[in-house]
Amino acid sequence: MITERHQAMLEFERSFWTFDEPKETLIRARFQCSADEYYAELNELLEQPEALEHDPLVIRRLQRQRLRRRRERLDTGTDAQGGVNA
């Protein structure tokens, strides 16, 4: 089972675009961490089978975004690390 924090992160990823404030501002206010820390934690969450069971649509969307960004970096030859938002 995933934690309440992780459930809140998935809910946030489902609906953050409905807010007027920048995503990084919302992350800091809601999760009390930097955007980099948030994305590192979210990246780990994407690998947990429980997260996929909890919210398959959001997890699959985020995994596709991560894969797309990794491919783009490989194509351009930039940044060897991959992440959801990196």
Secondary structure, DSSP 8 states (H G I E B T S, - for coil): ---HHHHHHHHHHHHGGGSSS-HHHHHHHHHSS-HHHHHHHHHHHTT-HHHHHH-HHHHHHHHHHHHHHHHHHHHHT--S---S--
